[in-house]
Amino acid sequence: MTLSSYRVDASTNLQANCARAKQQFAYLYPGLDFTCGPAGFYYSNVVLPGNLSSSQADKAIMDALEQVIYGPWTLTE
């Protein structure tokens, strides 16, 4: 079996993950900002820097909120 990535439900530790993401993005994507929301809402009010599209920003934000870790990993018996 091969896993391409591991993700945690975004509602798990949402506020802590959101605060961490905003801190990381201040360095990685200067100008990217968003408002953290309650579970099921996740984020809103995205402010995009000139070098990111809305789809790129959405992927970056959701990856951070879901604490994604990319593989691939191959599990064998």
PDB file of N, H, CA, C and O in Angstrom:
ATOM      1  N   MET A   1       0.849  -1.162   0.000  1.00  0.00           N
ATOM      2  CA  MET A   1       0.000   0.000   0.000  1.00  0.00           C
ATOM      3  C   MET A   1       0.901   1.233   0.000  1.00  0.00           C
ATOM      4  O   MET A   1       1.923   1.262   0.686  1.00  0.00           O
ATOM      5  N   THR A   2       0.524   2.233  -0.758  1.00  0.00           N
ATOM      6  H   THR A   2      -0.306   2.210  -1.315  1.00  0.00           H
ATOM      7  CA  THR A   2       1.288   3.473  -0.824  1.00  0.00           C
ATOM      8  C   THR A   2       0.412   4.639  -0.388  1.00  0.00           C
ATOM      9  O   THR A   2      -0.723   4.780  -0.844  1.00  0.00           O
ATOM     10  N   LEU A   3       0.947   5.472   0.497  1.00  0.00           N
ATOM     11  H   LEU A   3       1.869   5.358   0.867  1.00  0.00           H
ATOM     12  CA  LEU A   3       0.253   6.675   0.965  1.00  0.00           C
ATOM     13  C   LEU A   3       0.954   7.897   0.391  1.00  0.00           C
ATOM     14  O   LEU A   3       2.173   8.032   0.496  1.00  0.00           O
ATOM     15  N   SER A   4       0.177   8.780  -0.212  1.00  0.00           N
ATOM     16  H   SER A   4      -0.813   8.670  -0.296  1.00  0.00           H
ATOM     17  CA  SER A   4       0.781   9.983  -0.787  1.00  0.00           C
ATOM     18  C   SER A   4       0.898  11.115   0.228  1.00  0.00           C
ATOM     19  O   SER A   4       1.778  11.968   0.116  1.00  0.00           O
ATOM     20  N   SER A   5       0.000  11.120   1.228  1.00  0.00           N
ATOM     21  H   SER A   5      -0.715  10.427   1.319  1.00  0.00           H
ATOM     22  CA  SER A   5       0.065  12.162   2.250  1.00  0.00           C
ATOM     23  C   SER A   5      -0.734  11.735   3.465  1.00  0.00           C
ATOM     24  O   SER A   5      -1.574  10.837   3.399  1.00  0.00           O
ATOM     25  N   TYR A   6      -0.455  12.393   4.566  1.00  0.00           N
ATOM     26  H   TYR A   6       0.228  13.122   4.620  1.00  0.00           H
ATOM     27  CA  TYR A   6      -1.189  12.174   5.810  1.00  0.00           C
ATOM     28  C   TYR A   6      -1.789  13.503   6.220  1.00  0.00           C
ATOM     29  O   TYR A   6      -1.089  14.515   6.232  1.00  0.00           O
ATOM     30  N   ARG A   7      -3.067  13.525   6.555  1.00  0.00           N
ATOM     31  H   ARG A   7      -3.636  12.703   6.545  1.00  0.00           H
ATOM     32  CA  ARG A   7      -3.754  14.744   6.957  1.00  0.00           C
ATOM     33  C   ARG A   7      -4.562  14.493   8.222  1.00  0.00           C
ATOM     34  O   ARG A   7      -5.069  13.395   8.451  1.00  0.00           O
ATOM     35  N   VAL A   8      -4.667  15.529   9.032  1.00  0.00           N
ATOM     36  H   VAL A   8      -4.255  16.421   8.846  1.00  0.00           H
ATOM     37  CA  VAL A   8      -5.502  15.512  10.226  1.00  0.00           C
ATOM     38  C   VAL A   8      -6.728  16.358   9.915  1.00  0.00           C
ATOM     39  O   VAL A   8      -6.613  17.366   9.217  1.00  0.00           O
ATOM     40  N   ASP A   9      -7.889  15.974  10.411  1.00  0.00           N
ATOM     41  H   ASP A   9      -7.982  15.155  10.978  1.00  0.00           H
ATOM     42  CA  ASP A   9      -9.097  16.769  10.205  1.00  0.00           C
ATOM     43  C   ASP A   9      -8.820  18.211  10.620  1.00  0.00           C
ATOM     44  O   ASP A   9      -8.305  18.463  11.709  1.00  0.00           O
ATOM     45  N   ALA A  10      -9.161  19.141   9.753  1.00  0.00           N
ATOM     46  H   ALA A  10      -9.579  18.936   8.868  1.00  0.00           H
ATOM     47  CA  ALA A  10      -8.857  20.559  10.005  1.00  0.00           C
ATOM     48  C   ALA A  10      -9.506  21.096  11.270  1.00  0.00           C
ATOM     49  O   ALA A  10      -9.017  22.071  11.840  1.00  0.00           O
ATOM     50  N   SER A  11     -10.589  20.488  11.722  1.00  0.00           N
ATOM     51  H   SER A  11     -10.987  19.695  11.259  1.00  0.00           H
ATOM     52  CA  SER A  11     -11.243  20.980  12.936  1.00  0.00           C
ATOM     53  C   SER A  11     -10.506  20.558  14.209  1.00  0.00           C
ATOM     54  O   SER A  11     -10.803  21.064  15.292  1.00  0.00           O
ATOM     55  N   THR A  12      -9.548  19.635  14.085  1.00  0.00           N
ATOM     56  H   THR A  12      -9.307  19.224  13.206  1.00  0.00           H
ATOM     57  CA  THR A  12      -8.749  19.215  15.229  1.00  0.00           C
ATOM     58  C   THR A  12      -7.714  20.298  15.534  1.00  0.00           C
ATOM     59  O   THR A  12      -6.854  20.589  14.703  1.00  0.00           O
ATOM     60  N   ASN A  13      -7.796  20.892  16.718  1.00  0.00           N
ATOM     61  H   ASN A  13      -8.495  20.656  17.394  1.00  0.00           H
ATOM     62  CA  ASN A  13      -6.870  21.959  17.127  1.00  0.00           C
ATOM     63  C   ASN A  13      -6.876  23.126  16.145  1.00  0.00           C
ATOM     64  O   ASN A  13      -5.825  23.697  15.857  1.00  0.00           O
ATOM     65  N   LEU A  14      -8.037  23.482  15.634  1.00  0.00           N
ATOM     66  H   LEU A  14      -8.892  23.018  15.868  1.00  0.00           H
ATOM     67  CA  LEU A  14      -8.141  24.503  14.596  1.00  0.00           C
ATOM     68  C   LEU A  14      -7.508  25.827  15.009  1.00  0.00           C
ATOM     69  O   LEU A  14      -6.739  26.403  14.240  1.00  0.00           O
ATOM     70  N   GLN A  15      -7.811  26.312  16.190  1.00  0.00           N
ATOM     71  H   GLN A  15      -8.436  25.844  16.814  1.00  0.00           H
ATOM     72  CA  GLN A  15      -7.278  27.618  16.591  1.00  0.00           C
ATOM     73  C   GLN A  15      -5.756  27.601  16.696  1.00  0.00           C
ATOM     74  O   GLN A  15      -5.096  28.539  16.249  1.00  0.00           O
ATOM     75  N   ALA A  16      -5.197  26.552  17.276  1.00  0.00           N
ATOM     76  H   ALA A  16      -5.734  25.790  17.639  1.00  0.00           H
ATOM     77  CA  ALA A  16      -3.737  26.444  17.399  1.00  0.00           C
ATOM     78  C   ALA A  16      -3.087  26.304  16.024  1.00  0.00           C
ATOM     79  O   ALA A  16      -2.068  26.938  15.747  1.00  0.00           O
ATOM     80  N   ASN A  17      -3.677  25.473  15.167  1.00  0.00           N
ATOM     81  H   ASN A  17      -4.505  24.958  15.392  1.00  0.00           H
ATOM     82  CA  ASN A  17      -3.123  25.296  13.819  1.00  0.00           C
ATOM     83  C   ASN A  17      -3.222  26.580  13.014  1.00  0.00           C
ATOM     84  O   ASN A  17      -2.314  26.912  12.252  1.00  0.00           O
ATOM     85  N   CYS A  18      -4.309  27.294  13.179  1.00  0.00           N
ATOM     86  H   CYS A  18      -5.046  27.024  13.798  1.00  0.00           H
ATOM     87  CA  CYS A  18      -4.509  28.538  12.453  1.00  0.00           C
ATOM     88  C   CYS A  18      -3.487  29.594  12.900  1.00  0.00           C
ATOM     89  O   CYS A  18      -2.898  30.283  12.066  1.00  0.00           O
ATOM     90  N   ALA A  19      -3.285  29.713  14.188  1.00  0.00           N
ATOM     91  H   ALA A  19      -3.763  29.154  14.865  1.00  0.00           H
ATOM     92  CA  ALA A  19      -2.302  30.671  14.708  1.00  0.00           C
ATOM     93  C   ALA A  19      -0.902  30.329  14.207  1.00  0.00           C
ATOM     94  O   ALA A  19      -0.146  31.220  13.819  1.00  0.00           O
ATOM     95  N   ARG A  20      -0.552  29.038  14.212  1.00  0.00           N
ATOM     96  H   ARG A  20      -1.166  28.314  14.526  1.00  0.00           H
ATOM     97  CA  ARG A  20       0.758  28.605  13.725  1.00  0.00           C
ATOM     98  C   ARG A  20       0.904  28.898  12.236  1.00  0.00           C
ATOM     99  O   ARG A  20       1.948  29.376  11.793  1.00  0.00           O
ATOM    100  N   ALA A  21      -0.152  28.609  11.458  1.00  0.00           N
ATOM    101  H   ALA A  21      -1.001  28.220  11.818  1.00  0.00           H
ATOM    102  CA  ALA A  21      -0.105  28.851  10.014  1.00  0.00           C
ATOM    103  C   ALA A  21       0.097  30.328   9.711  1.00  0.00           C
ATOM    104  O   ALA A  21       0.912  30.687   8.860  1.00  0.00           O
ATOM    105  N   LYS A  22      -0.642  31.177  10.405  1.00  0.00           N
ATOM    106  H   LYS A  22      -1.304  30.885  11.095  1.00  0.00           H
ATOM    107  CA  LYS A  22      -0.506  32.622  10.164  1.00  0.00           C
ATOM    108  C   LYS A  22       0.908  33.100  10.479  1.00  0.00           C
ATOM    109  O   LYS A  22       1.439  33.966   9.785  1.00  0.00           O
ATOM    110  N   GLN A  23       1.512  32.546  11.514  1.00  0.00           N
ATOM    111  H   GLN A  23       1.080  31.842  12.078  1.00  0.00           H
ATOM    112  CA  GLN A  23       2.885  32.917  11.887  1.00  0.00           C
ATOM    113  C   GLN A  23       3.865  32.444  10.810  1.00  0.00           C
ATOM    114  O   GLN A  23       4.757  33.197  10.419  1.00  0.00           O
ATOM    115  N   GLN A  24       3.712  31.214  10.328  1.00  0.00           N
ATOM    116  H   GLN A  24       2.988  30.603  10.645  1.00  0.00           H
ATOM    117  CA  GLN A  24       4.586  30.688   9.279  1.00  0.00           C
ATOM    118  C   GLN A  24       4.416  31.459   7.973  1.00  0.00           C
ATOM    119  O   GLN A  24       5.395  31.758   7.289  1.00  0.00           O
ATOM    120  N   PHE A  25       3.173  31.776   7.635  1.00  0.00           N
ATOM    121  H   PHE A  25       2.378  31.533   8.191  1.00  0.00           H
ATOM    122  CA  PHE A  25       2.919  32.461   6.378  1.00  0.00           C
ATOM    123  C   PHE A  25       3.471  33.881   6.369  1.00  0.00           C
ATOM    124  O   PHE A  25       3.780  34.410   5.301  1.00  0.00           O
ATOM    125  N   ALA A  26       3.600  34.500   7.522  1.00  0.00           N
ATOM    126  H   ALA A  26       3.348  34.070   8.390  1.00  0.00           H
ATOM    127  CA  ALA A  26       4.182  35.845   7.579  1.00  0.00           C
ATOM    128  C   ALA A  26       5.587  35.834   6.989  1.00  0.00           C
ATOM    129  O   ALA A  26       6.032  36.820   6.402  1.00  0.00           O
ATOM    130  N   TYR A  27       6.282  34.708   7.150  1.00  0.00           N
ATOM    131  H   TYR A  27       5.920  33.906   7.626  1.00  0.00           H
ATOM    132  CA  TYR A  27       7.632  34.557   6.601  1.00  0.00           C
ATOM    133  C   TYR A  27       7.599  33.975   5.183  1.00  0.00           C
ATOM    134  O   TYR A  27       8.275  34.482   4.288  1.00  0.00           O
ATOM    135  N   LEU A  28       6.813  32.912   4.982  1.00  0.00           N
ATOM    136  H   LEU A  28       6.264  32.500   5.709  1.00  0.00           H
ATOM    137  CA  LEU A  28       6.794  32.214   3.696  1.00  0.00           C
ATOM    138  C   LEU A  28       6.075  32.971   2.584  1.00  0.00           C
ATOM    139  O   LEU A  28       6.526  32.993   1.439  1.00  0.00           O
ATOM    140  N   TYR A  29       4.950  33.591   2.938  1.00  0.00           N
ATOM    141  H   TYR A  29       4.583  33.573   3.869  1.00  0.00           H
ATOM    142  CA  TYR A  29       4.112  34.292   1.960  1.00  0.00           C
ATOM    143  C   TYR A  29       3.763  35.676   2.498  1.00  0.00           C
ATOM    144  O   TYR A  29       2.619  35.909   2.886  1.00  0.00           O
ATOM    145  N   PRO A  30       4.721  36.597   2.528  1.00  0.00           N
ATOM    146  CA  PRO A  30       4.420  37.935   3.056  1.00  0.00           C
ATOM    147  C   PRO A  30       3.214  38.547   2.342  1.00  0.00           C
ATOM    148  O   PRO A  30       3.137  38.548   1.113  1.00  0.00           O
ATOM    149  N   GLY A  31       2.294  39.057   3.120  1.00  0.00           N
ATOM    150  H   GLY A  31       2.357  39.057   4.118  1.00  0.00           H
ATOM    151  CA  GLY A  31       1.089  39.664   2.573  1.00  0.00           C
ATOM    152  C   GLY A  31      -0.121  38.748   2.607  1.00  0.00           C
ATOM    153  O   GLY A  31      -1.251  39.226   2.508  1.00  0.00           O
ATOM    154  N   LEU A  32       0.086  37.432   2.746  1.00  0.00           N
ATOM    155  H   LEU A  32       1.004  37.043   2.827  1.00  0.00           H
ATOM    156  CA  LEU A  32      -1.043  36.506   2.842  1.00  0.00           C
ATOM    157  C   LEU A  32      -1.650  36.624   4.231  1.00  0.00           C
ATOM    158  O   LEU A  32      -0.951  36.504   5.238  1.00  0.00           O
ATOM    159  N   ASP A  33      -2.941  36.858   4.278  1.00  0.00           N
ATOM    160  H   ASP A  33      -3.509  36.955   3.460  1.00  0.00           H
ATOM    161  CA  ASP A  33      -3.626  36.955   5.558  1.00  0.00           C
ATOM    162  C   ASP A  33      -5.020  36.360   5.407  1.00  0.00           C
ATOM    163  O   ASP A  33      -5.570  36.304   4.307  1.00  0.00           O
ATOM    164  N   PHE A  34      -5.577  35.922   6.519  1.00  0.00           N
ATOM    165  H   PHE A  34      -5.131  35.967   7.413  1.00  0.00           H
ATOM    166  CA  PHE A  34      -6.918  35.352   6.532  1.00  0.00           C
ATOM    167  C   PHE A  34      -7.436  35.380   7.954  1.00  0.00           C
ATOM    168  O   PHE A  34      -6.680  35.546   8.911  1.00  0.00           O
ATOM    169  N   THR A  35      -8.740  35.214   8.071  1.00  0.00           N
ATOM    170  H   THR A  35      -9.354  35.080   7.294  1.00  0.00           H
ATOM    171  CA  THR A  35      -9.399  35.169   9.371  1.00  0.00           C
ATOM    172  C   THR A  35      -9.706  33.716   9.703  1.00  0.00           C
ATOM    173  O   THR A  35     -10.274  32.990   8.887  1.00  0.00           O
ATOM    174  N   CYS A  36      -9.328  33.300  10.897  1.00  0.00           N
ATOM    175  H   CYS A  36      -8.866  33.889  11.560  1.00  0.00           H
ATOM    176  CA  CYS A  36      -9.620  31.933  11.343  1.00  0.00           C
ATOM    177  C   CYS A  36     -11.082  31.840  11.738  1.00  0.00           C
ATOM    178  O   CYS A  36     -11.650  32.790  12.277  1.00  0.00           O
ATOM    179  N   GLY A  37     -11.688  30.696  11.468  1.00  0.00           N
ATOM    180  H   GLY A  37     -11.227  29.924  11.030  1.00  0.00           H
ATOM    181  CA  GLY A  37     -13.096  30.516  11.784  1.00  0.00           C
ATOM    182  C   GLY A  37     -13.338  29.307  12.653  1.00  0.00           C
ATOM    183  O   GLY A  37     -12.406  28.560  12.952  1.00  0.00           O
ATOM    184  N   PRO A  38     -14.560  29.103  13.059  1.00  0.00           N
ATOM    185  CA  PRO A  38     -14.905  27.929  13.867  1.00  0.00           C
ATOM    186  C   PRO A  38     -14.904  26.661  13.015  1.00  0.00           C
ATOM    187  O   PRO A  38     -14.842  26.736  11.788  1.00  0.00           O
ATOM    188  N   ALA A  39     -14.972  25.513  13.658  1.00  0.00           N
ATOM    189  H   ALA A  39     -15.023  25.453  14.654  1.00  0.00           H
ATOM    190  CA  ALA A  39     -14.995  24.235  12.952  1.00  0.00           C
ATOM    191  C   ALA A  39     -16.078  24.231  11.876  1.00  0.00           C
ATOM    192  O   ALA A  39     -17.199  24.682  12.112  1.00  0.00           O
ATOM    193  N   GLY A  40     -15.741  23.727  10.711  1.00  0.00           N
ATOM    194  H   GLY A  40     -14.831  23.361  10.519  1.00  0.00           H
ATOM    195  CA  GLY A  40     -16.661  23.700   9.588  1.00  0.00           C
ATOM    196  C   GLY A  40     -16.570  24.938   8.726  1.00  0.00           C
ATOM    197  O   GLY A  40     -17.043  24.939   7.589  1.00  0.00           O
ATOM    198  N   PHE A  41     -15.971  25.988   9.246  1.00  0.00           N
ATOM    199  H   PHE A  41     -15.587  25.988  10.169  1.00  0.00           H
ATOM    200  CA  PHE A  41     -15.823  27.256   8.543  1.00  0.00           C
ATOM    201  C   PHE A  41     -14.360  27.441   8.154  1.00  0.00           C
ATOM    202  O   PHE A  41     -14.076  27.950   7.069  1.00  0.00           O
ATOM    203  N   TYR A  42     -13.443  27.045   9.001  1.00  0.00           N
ATOM    204  H   TYR A  42     -13.673  26.632   9.882  1.00  0.00           H
ATOM    205  CA  TYR A  42     -11.995  27.024   8.844  1.00  0.00           C
ATOM    206  C   TYR A  42     -11.368  28.400   8.652  1.00  0.00           C
ATOM    207  O   TYR A  42     -10.633  28.855   9.528  1.00  0.00           O
ATOM    208  N   TYR A  43     -11.635  29.082   7.531  1.00  0.00           N
ATOM    209  H   TYR A  43     -12.233  28.713   6.820  1.00  0.00           H
ATOM    210  CA  TYR A  43     -11.031  30.409   7.330  1.00  0.00           C
ATOM    211  C   TYR A  43     -11.852  31.213   6.326  1.00  0.00           C
ATOM    212  O   TYR A  43     -12.650  30.666   5.565  1.00  0.00           O
ATOM    213  N   SER A  44     -11.634  32.522   6.347  1.00  0.00           N
ATOM    214  H   SER A  44     -10.986  32.966   6.965  1.00  0.00           H
ATOM    215  CA  SER A  44     -12.311  33.422   5.404  1.00  0.00           C
ATOM    216  C   SER A  44     -11.493  34.693   5.259  1.00  0.00           C
ATOM    217  O   SER A  44     -10.407  34.813   5.827  1.00  0.00           O
ATOM    218  N   ASN A  45     -12.017  35.632   4.503  1.00  0.00           N
ATOM    219  H   ASN A  45     -12.900  35.534   4.042  1.00  0.00           H
ATOM    220  CA  ASN A  45     -11.419  36.961   4.335  1.00  0.00           C
ATOM    221  C   ASN A  45      -9.949  36.890   3.930  1.00  0.00           C
ATOM    222  O   ASN A  45      -9.098  37.531   4.547  1.00  0.00           O
ATOM    223  N   VAL A  46      -9.656  36.113   2.899  1.00  0.00           N
ATOM    224  H   VAL A  46     -10.347  35.593   2.398  1.00  0.00           H
ATOM    225  CA  VAL A  46      -8.272  35.932   2.446  1.00  0.00           C
ATOM    226  C   VAL A  46      -7.777  37.192   1.747  1.00  0.00           C
ATOM    227  O   VAL A  46      -8.453  37.748   0.882  1.00  0.00           O
ATOM    228  N   VAL A  47      -6.597  37.623   2.137  1.00  0.00           N
ATOM    229  H   VAL A  47      -6.048  37.171   2.839  1.00  0.00           H
ATOM    230  CA  VAL A  47      -5.889  38.716   1.468  1.00  0.00           C
ATOM    231  C   VAL A  47      -4.708  38.073   0.763  1.00  0.00           C
ATOM    232  O   VAL A  47      -3.835  37.491   1.406  1.00  0.00           O
ATOM    233  N   LEU A  48      -4.681  38.179  -0.560  1.00  0.00           N
ATOM    234  H   LEU A  48      -5.391  38.651  -1.082  1.00  0.00           H
ATOM    235  CA  LEU A  48      -3.651  37.513  -1.355  1.00  0.00           C
ATOM    236  C   LEU A  48      -2.472  38.430  -1.644  1.00  0.00           C
ATOM    237  O   LEU A  48      -2.670  39.593  -1.996  1.00  0.00           O
ATOM    238  N   PRO A  49      -1.243  37.925  -1.500  1.00  0.00           N
ATOM    239  CA  PRO A  49      -0.099  38.669  -2.001  1.00  0.00           C
ATOM    240  C   PRO A  49      -0.063  38.527  -3.526  1.00  0.00           C
ATOM    241  O   PRO A  49      -0.734  37.656  -4.079  1.00  0.00           O
ATOM    242  N   GLY A  50       0.687  39.345  -4.187  1.00  0.00           N
ATOM    243  H   GLY A  50       1.232  40.053  -3.738  1.00  0.00           H
ATOM    244  CA  GLY A  50       0.725  39.336  -5.649  1.00  0.00           C
ATOM    245  C   GLY A  50       1.245  38.049  -6.262  1.00  0.00           C
ATOM    246  O   GLY A  50       0.958  37.770  -7.426  1.00  0.00           O
ATOM    247  N   ASN A  51       2.005  37.254  -5.512  1.00  0.00           N
ATOM    248  H   ASN A  51       2.238  37.481  -4.566  1.00  0.00           H
ATOM    249  CA  ASN A  51       2.618  36.061  -6.091  1.00  0.00           C
ATOM    250  C   ASN A  51       1.820  34.780  -5.850  1.00  0.00           C
ATOM    251  O   ASN A  51       2.312  33.699  -6.174  1.00  0.00           O
ATOM    252  N   LEU A  52       0.600  34.859  -5.292  1.00  0.00           N
ATOM    253  H   LEU A  52       0.200  35.737  -5.029  1.00  0.00           H
ATOM    254  CA  LEU A  52      -0.222  33.673  -5.035  1.00  0.00           C
ATOM    255  C   LEU A  52      -1.608  33.835  -5.647  1.00  0.00           C
ATOM    256  O   LEU A  52      -2.238  34.888  -5.545  1.00  0.00           O
ATOM    257  N   SER A  53      -2.062  32.759  -6.284  1.00  0.00           N
ATOM    258  H   SER A  53      -1.551  31.904  -6.366  1.00  0.00           H
ATOM    259  CA  SER A  53      -3.450  32.748  -6.769  1.00  0.00           C
ATOM    260  C   SER A  53      -4.342  32.310  -5.618  1.00  0.00           C
ATOM    261  O   SER A  53      -3.851  31.843  -4.590  1.00  0.00           O
ATOM    262  N   SER A  54      -5.629  32.456  -5.783  1.00  0.00           N
ATOM    263  H   SER A  54      -6.028  32.836  -6.618  1.00  0.00           H
ATOM    264  CA  SER A  54      -6.548  32.034  -4.725  1.00  0.00           C
ATOM    265  C   SER A  54      -6.485  30.520  -4.512  1.00  0.00           C
ATOM    266  O   SER A  54      -6.610  30.055  -3.379  1.00  0.00           O
ATOM    267  N   SER A  55      -6.294  29.745  -5.581  1.00  0.00           N
ATOM    268  H   SER A  55      -6.192  30.123  -6.502  1.00  0.00           H
ATOM    269  CA  SER A  55      -6.199  28.290  -5.416  1.00  0.00           C
ATOM    270  C   SER A  55      -4.897  27.895  -4.721  1.00  0.00           C
ATOM    271  O   SER A  55      -4.890  26.952  -3.930  1.00  0.00           O
ATOM    272  N   GLN A  56      -3.803  28.588  -4.997  1.00  0.00           N
ATOM    273  H   GLN A  56      -3.808  29.353  -5.640  1.00  0.00           H
ATOM    274  CA  GLN A  56      -2.544  28.307  -4.306  1.00  0.00           C
ATOM    275  C   GLN A  56      -2.654  28.655  -2.824  1.00  0.00           C
ATOM    276  O   GLN A  56      -2.170  27.915  -1.968  1.00  0.00           O
ATOM    277  N   ALA A  57      -3.290  29.777  -2.530  1.00  0.00           N
ATOM    278  H   ALA A  57      -3.683  30.378  -3.226  1.00  0.00           H
ATOM    279  CA  ALA A  57      -3.468  30.182  -1.135  1.00  0.00           C
ATOM    280  C   ALA A  57      -4.361  29.198  -0.399  1.00  0.00           C
ATOM    281  O   ALA A  57      -4.074  28.835   0.742  1.00  0.00           O
ATOM    282  N   ASP A  58      -5.451  28.756  -1.044  1.00  0.00           N
ATOM    283  H   ASP A  58      -5.684  29.050  -1.971  1.00  0.00           H
ATOM    284  CA  ASP A  58      -6.348  27.785  -0.420  1.00  0.00           C
ATOM    285  C   ASP A  58      -5.599  26.501  -0.095  1.00  0.00           C
ATOM    286  O   ASP A  58      -5.756  25.954   0.997  1.00  0.00           O
ATOM    287  N   LYS A  59      -4.792  26.014  -1.024  1.00  0.00           N
ATOM    288  H   LYS A  59      -4.665  26.458  -1.911  1.00  0.00           H
ATOM    289  CA  LYS A  59      -4.024  24.783  -0.792  1.00  0.00           C
ATOM    290  C   LYS A  59      -3.050  24.975   0.363  1.00  0.00           C
ATOM    291  O   LYS A  59      -2.954  24.112   1.236  1.00  0.00           O
ATOM    292  N   ALA A  60      -2.334  26.081   0.384  1.00  0.00           N
ATOM    293  H   ALA A  60      -2.412  26.782  -0.325  1.00  0.00           H
ATOM    294  CA  ALA A  60      -1.367  26.339   1.455  1.00  0.00           C
ATOM    295  C   ALA A  60      -2.064  26.429   2.812  1.00  0.00           C
ATOM    296  O   ALA A  60      -1.589  25.861   3.796  1.00  0.00           O
ATOM    297  N   ILE A  61      -3.182  27.139   2.863  1.00  0.00           N
ATOM    298  H   ILE A  61      -3.568  27.601   2.064  1.00  0.00           H
ATOM    299  CA  ILE A  61      -3.902  27.304   4.130  1.00  0.00           C
ATOM    300  C   ILE A  61      -4.462  25.967   4.603  1.00  0.00           C
ATOM    301  O   ILE A  61      -4.294  25.604   5.767  1.00  0.00           O
ATOM    302  N   MET A  62      -5.118  25.238   3.722  1.00  0.00           N
ATOM    303  H   MET A  62      -5.255  25.533   2.776  1.00  0.00           H
ATOM    304  CA  MET A  62      -5.700  23.954   4.133  1.00  0.00           C
ATOM    305  C   MET A  62      -4.619  22.933   4.498  1.00  0.00           C
ATOM    306  O   MET A  62      -4.797  22.159   5.438  1.00  0.00           O
ATOM    307  N   ASP A  63      -3.502  22.925   3.765  1.00  0.00           N
ATOM    308  H   ASP A  63      -3.358  23.555   3.001  1.00  0.00           H
ATOM    309  CA  ASP A  63      -2.397  22.034   4.135  1.00  0.00           C
ATOM    310  C   ASP A  63      -1.908  22.346   5.545  1.00  0.00           C
ATOM    311  O   ASP A  63      -1.616  21.436   6.320  1.00  0.00           O
ATOM    312  N   ALA A  64      -1.820  23.630   5.874  1.00  0.00           N
ATOM    313  H   ALA A  64      -2.057  24.369   5.244  1.00  0.00           H
ATOM    314  CA  ALA A  64      -1.373  24.020   7.215  1.00  0.00           C
ATOM    315  C   ALA A  64      -2.404  23.650   8.270  1.00  0.00           C
ATOM    316  O   ALA A  64      -2.042  23.147   9.334  1.00  0.00           O
ATOM    317  N   LEU A  65      -3.672  23.889   7.997  1.00  0.00           N
ATOM    318  H   LEU A  65      -3.966  24.298   7.133  1.00  0.00           H
ATOM    319  CA  LEU A  65      -4.709  23.573   8.973  1.00  0.00           C
ATOM    320  C   LEU A  65      -4.859  22.069   9.186  1.00  0.00           C
ATOM    321  O   LEU A  65      -5.194  21.621  10.283  1.00  0.00           O
ATOM    322  N   GLU A  66      -4.609  21.292   8.133  1.00  0.00           N
ATOM    323  H   GLU A  66      -4.337  21.655   7.242  1.00  0.00           H
ATOM    324  CA  GLU A  66      -4.711  19.835   8.228  1.00  0.00           C
ATOM    325  C   GLU A  66      -3.390  19.178   8.617  1.00  0.00           C
ATOM    326  O   GLU A  66      -3.302  17.952   8.687  1.00  0.00           O
ATOM    327  N   GLN A  67      -2.369  19.986   8.869  1.00  0.00           N
ATOM    328  H   GLN A  67      -2.441  20.982   8.812  1.00  0.00           H
ATOM    329  CA  GLN A  67      -1.044  19.501   9.264  1.00  0.00           C
ATOM    330  C   GLN A  67      -0.544  18.426   8.305  1.00  0.00           C
ATOM    331  O   GLN A  67      -0.016  17.400   8.732  1.00  0.00           O
ATOM    332  N   VAL A  68      -0.712  18.666   7.015  1.00  0.00           N
ATOM    333  H   VAL A  68      -1.141  19.500   6.668  1.00  0.00           H
ATOM    334  CA  VAL A  68      -0.378  17.664   6.014  1.00  0.00           C
ATOM    335  C   VAL A  68       1.121  17.341   6.044  1.00  0.00           C
ATOM    336  O   VAL A  68       1.966  18.222   6.204  1.00  0.00           O
ATOM    337  N   ILE A  69       1.413  16.063   5.886  1.00  0.00           N
ATOM    338  H   ILE A  69       0.726  15.347   5.756  1.00  0.00           H
ATOM    339  CA  ILE A  69       2.777  15.572   5.732  1.00  0.00           C
ATOM    340  C   ILE A  69       2.768  14.768   4.437  1.00  0.00           C
ATOM    341  O   ILE A  69       2.047  13.777   4.318  1.00  0.00           O
ATOM    342  N   TYR A  70       3.570  15.198   3.472  1.00  0.00           N
ATOM    343  H   TYR A  70       4.156  16.003   3.569  1.00  0.00           H
ATOM    344  CA  TYR A  70       3.584  14.533   2.176  1.00  0.00           C
ATOM    345  C   TYR A  70       4.564  13.372   2.167  1.00  0.00           C
ATOM    346  O   TYR A  70       5.652  13.463   2.736  1.00  0.00           O
ATOM    347  N   GLY A  71       4.176  12.279   1.518  1.00  0.00           N
ATOM    348  H   GLY A  71       3.292  12.205   1.055  1.00  0.00           H
ATOM    349  CA  GLY A  71       4.998  11.091   1.337  1.00  0.00           C
ATOM    350  C   GLY A  71       5.691  11.167  -0.003  1.00  0.00           C
ATOM    351  O   GLY A  71       6.211  12.227  -0.352  1.00  0.00           O
ATOM    352  N   PRO A  72       5.722  10.133  -0.740  1.00  0.00           N
ATOM    353  CA  PRO A  72       4.952   8.907  -0.544  1.00  0.00           C
ATOM    354  C   PRO A  72       5.654   7.938   0.410  1.00  0.00           C
ATOM    355  O   PRO A  72       6.876   7.942   0.562  1.00  0.00           O
ATOM    356  N   TRP A  73       4.829   7.119   1.035  1.00  0.00           N
ATOM    357  H   TRP A  73       3.836   7.116   0.911  1.00  0.00           H
ATOM    358  CA  TRP A  73       5.323   6.038   1.875  1.00  0.00           C
ATOM    359  C   TRP A  73       4.745   4.744   1.328  1.00  0.00           C
ATOM    360  O   TRP A  73       3.582   4.683   0.930  1.00  0.00           O
ATOM    361  N   THR A  74       5.560   3.736   1.317  1.00  0.00           N
ATOM    362  H   THR A  74       6.505   3.786   1.640  1.00  0.00           H
ATOM    363  CA  THR A  74       5.101   2.417   0.891  1.00  0.00           C
ATOM    364  C   THR A  74       5.130   1.507   2.093  1.00  0.00           C
ATOM    365  O   THR A  74       6.170   1.328   2.727  1.00  0.00           O
ATOM    366  N   LEU A  75       3.978   0.930   2.407  1.00  0.00           N
ATOM    367  H   LEU A  75       3.133   1.075   1.892  1.00  0.00           H
ATOM    368  CA  LEU A  75       3.860   0.013   3.541  1.00  0.00           C
ATOM    369  C   LEU A  75       3.770  -1.404   2.997  1.00  0.00           C
ATOM    370  O   LEU A  75       2.952  -1.705   2.127  1.00  0.00           O
ATOM    371  N   THR A  76       4.616  -2.252   3.522  1.00  0.00           N
ATOM    372  H   THR A  76       5.280  -2.007   4.229  1.00  0.00           H
ATOM    373  CA  THR A  76       4.593  -3.648   3.104  1.00  0.00           C
ATOM    374  C   THR A  76       4.428  -4.548   4.305  1.00  0.00           C
ATOM    375  O   THR A  76       4.644  -4.136   5.444  1.00  0.00           O
ATOM    376  N   GLU A  77       4.050  -5.758   4.045  1.00  0.00           N
ATOM    377  H   GLU A  77       3.874  -6.093   3.119  1.00  0.00           H
ATOM    378  CA  GLU A  77       3.820  -6.713   5.123  1.00  0.00           C
ATOM    379  C   GLU A  77       5.086  -7.408   5.504  1.00  0.00           C
ATOM    380  O   GLU A  77       5.082  -8.252   6.401  1.00  0.00           O
TER     381      GLU A  77
END
